[in-house]
Amino acid sequence: MRYLIIMILLGLSLTAGELRFEHDFKTALQKAKEQKKEVMMIYSAVWCPECSYMKEVAFKDKALSEYIQTHYVVLSLDIEKDKLPEGFDYPGLPTFFFLDDNGKEQHKVIGGDKAGKFLKRLEALR
Amino acid sequence: MKIVFVAVLIWGTLLSAFDAKDLQQLKEDGDCALCDLSYADLSGLDLVMADLRDANLSHANLSNTHAHKADFTNADLSDALFVDANLKGASFVGAILKHVNFYEAKLWKVDFSRSKIERCNFDESALGSAIFDKNDLRDSTFKGAILYKTVFHKTVLGIPK
């Protein structure tokens, strides 16, 4: 029993800094309203290495993931599975859209970057 | 003395001159295979999917260009500048890359196979999923570069750590 508790606590601590992704536009907007945050909508693809790098490497950076979690509900949409909501346009992958809680686009960042540089780009948006 | 001065002037002019017609062709068609664009200032141009195979782009300034999937196969890019250029999916197969500055360039999925790489600056560039094959990277620098899933074949010398 003790080991089970330790394992659960260990698991929780390992995933504590990880980003949680929503996959439904309406749900993300609803959560943003409830949590008084904005939405960061990521449009990406599994075959896009830059997209994978962001999810597998950059977003695992503690400072970046904490900053994103503090300010945004993260909505992840895949070009192969999800249609981009009407009114949005993407020039390349990955594209990061920043929306207010009514779903209106405020900013757009095209392309990924190293965690530190991406964090600076996010900070400059606010 | 006068002859020497004139000779130097002519030599200098020849050295720095690119073919104006070639530059016009590139700007109008977006393609310019086999063109002479040496010393040309192409910074900030839209070169998406441009065909620049076998072109002479030595000493050209291609900084901040948007050149997704551009084809530089066998081009001469000696001393060219690609600072902060977006070159995702471009091909540099067999190209001459002597002393090329790729600082902060986006080089995702770029194919460098068989390119003659010498003293290139890849610092702070993004080389994720780029392919290196039959290259010598021993005198090039990769400080702060993204090497996520970068493919270095066994034929590559001086693979960065």
Contacts between the chains, C-beta under 8 A, distances in Angstrom:
chain1	res1	chain2	res2	distance
A	49	B	108	5.6
A	49	B	109	6.2
A	49	B	128	4.6
A	49	B	129	3.8
A	49	B	148	6.9
A	49	B	149	5.9
A	50	B	88	7.5
A	50	B	108	5.0
A	50	B	126	7.3
A	50	B	128	6.2
A	52	B	148	7.8
A	52	B	149	7.7
A	53	B	128	5.2
A	53	B	146	6.7
A	53	B	148	4.6
A	53	B	149	7.8
A	56	B	148	7.8
A	57	B	148	6.0
A	92	B	68	7.4
A	92	B	88	7.7
A	111	B	86	7.7
A	111	B	106	6.5
A	112	B	126	7.9
A	113	B	126	7.6
A	114	B	144	7.7
A	114	B	146	6.3
